[in-house]
Amino acid sequence: MGKRIKAVDQYIAKSKPFAQPIMEHIRDIVHSVSPDIEEVMKWSFPHFNYKGNICSMAAFKEHCAFGFWKGSIMKDEDKIINPVGKTAMGSLGRIASIKELPSKKILVKYIKEAIQLNEKGVIVPKKKPATTKEVKIPEDFANALAKSKKAGKVFDEFSPSHKKEYIEWIVDAKREETRIKRIETALEWIAEGKGKNWKYERK
């Protein structure tokens, strides 16, 4: 049942004694779901594939880990998947004995769901990049921008990162005269549509 490889045999054999029965148990359950599931070593630990990764397992000094490749979008009806970032590697947290694993019936159900996700070509959505927070514009700089219609208009259209570069440059001035000079220079560059680091930007 299932397509097993020697590399996984060797991985299990080299694991700590406590981990070996756990990994053999997981391996048997995974392969019991479908004869088409294949084993492959990725990142130095065993993965199980069916039209792409479905799950993986790993052994450490004091615990084992088992995870579903698309666990973050699985139904998790039995609430066995730990939230990402709340536990060690894997979907089930630290596993130190077979007793700490969900029942075979539950694991089979989850593995079948993982297979179905791959059959349907479902992709885990990428995390949205953190939005750049708007930086408060210093009063003197805001007043200067208000007096220069062109610079003010261009600055309003700048990306948050471009605005932040100018604001931080002005705020970091150690002396008042330096700050005034930087505001004047900033207005000139902004009116020309230049970012703070325009000299280093590729043309």
N, C-alpha and C positions, 0 to 999 in steps of 0.2 A: 504494500500500500504506500503510495507516495513515492516521490523520487528523492532518495536519500543519497548524500555524498559523504565520502571519507573525511573530508575536512571538518564536517560537523561531528562525526564520530570522535575525531581527534580532539576537537575543542571540548567536548563533554568529558573525555577521558582525562584531560589535563586540568579540569575544574576541581574545586575542593570536593571532598567526599560528600558533604551535605548537599551540594548543588547538583550532583549527578542524577539522583532519582527525580529531582524536580524537573530538570531539563528533559530527561527521557519521557517523563509523564506529559509534559507540554508537547513535545515532539510527536508522541503517539496520538494525542488528541487532534493536533493540527492535521496530520496525515489521514486521520480517520474521516475527515470531512470530504476530501476529494482526492482521487488517485492522480490528479493532474497538478497538485501542489508540488512545487520544486524547491529545493534548498539551495542557498547560495551564501557565501561568506562576504559580507560587506562591512567595512570599518572594523574588521577583525572579530566580528561576532555573527552568529547565524541569523539569517533572514529566511522567511518563507514567501515564495512568490506564486502568484496566479494572475497572469496578465498585469504584472506589476507587483510591487511589495504589498503584502497584506498584514504581516506581523513579524516580530523578531524577538529573540530572547538573548540574555547575556548572564554571565556568572561573575560575581565579584567575591571579595574575601569573606564577607559575612552574609551576603544575600544574593538573590537572583532578580532579574527584571524581565518582564514580558510586556510588549507594547504593540498596539495596533497602529499601522502606518497612518490611517485616516481616523484615528480615535476621536479627534476633535469634532468631527462631523457625524459620528455614529449616533444612533438613537439612545444608546445607553439605558435601556429600559430597566435593567437590574441595578443601575447605579454602581457599577464596579470600576468605572474609569475615573481616575483621579484628575482633578483640574490641572492643566498645564502650568508648570512653575510651582506647584504646591507639593511636589514629591520628587523622589529621585527618578532616574531614567526609567522609562516604561510607563504603561497605562495603569498598571495595578499596584504601583508602589513597591516597597521592599518585600521580597518573598523569601522567607527563611525555611519554609517546609511546605510540603504538598498540601497540608491542611489549610494553609493560608490562601490557596488558590480557590477561585470560584468552582462550582461543580462542573463536571464534564458537560452536562446538558447546557449550562449557561455559556461556557466557552465555545462550544460547537455553534450555538446560535449566533454569537458575536463573530466568529470566523466566517460563517456563511454570509453575514451581512457585509463583512469586509470584502468578500469575494464578489458579492453583487455590486458593490460600489465600483470595483475595478471593471466588471463586465459592462457597466453603464458608462464607464469613462468619466466618472465623477472626480473632479479635482478639488483639492482642499484650497479654499480661497486664500490669497496672500493677505497678510496683515496690512492694514492701511498705515502708511507712514504717519508718525506723530506730527500733528500740525504745529507749525512754528507760532508761538505766542507773540502777539503784537507787543512791541516794547513802547513804553510811555515816552512821548517826545518831550524833551526839556522845554520849559516855557520860553527861554530866550531863542532856542532854535525854531520853535513853533512860530514865534513872532516874526523871525527873519523869513521863514518860508511864506508866511501870510503876506509879507510885503513884496515878495517876488512871485508874481502870478505864474511865470513859466516854471520856475524851480518848484513851486508849490504843487502845480499840476503834475509835473513829472514824478515828484516824490510820492504823491498819492497813488500813482500807478506802479510804483516800485513793488517788488516782492517783499514779504516780511523780512527775509534774510538781508536784502539790500538795505532796507531801512535800518535794521539792527546794526549793520556795519557802520553806518554813518553816525548813529546815535551813540554807540559805544565809543567811537573815536573821539567824539566831542566831549562826552562825559569823562573820559579818561584824561583829559587835559589837566595838568598839574597847576598851571598858572592861568589867571584870568585872561591875560593878553594872548596866551596860546589858544585858549578856548574861543576867543573872538576871531582870531585868525583862521582857526579850523572851520568855524561857521561860515566865514566869508568864502573860504576855499570850497567848502561843501556846496554852497549855493551856486558857485560858478560851475562846478563839475555836474551837479544835478541838472542844472539848466541845459547842459549839453547832453543830458541823457546818460551820463557816466556813473557807474557804480563806484563805491569807495576804492575798490582794488582794480580799477580799470587798467592801470598800467601793467598788471600782471595777467590780464585776460587775453586769451588767444584771439587774434583777429581773423 
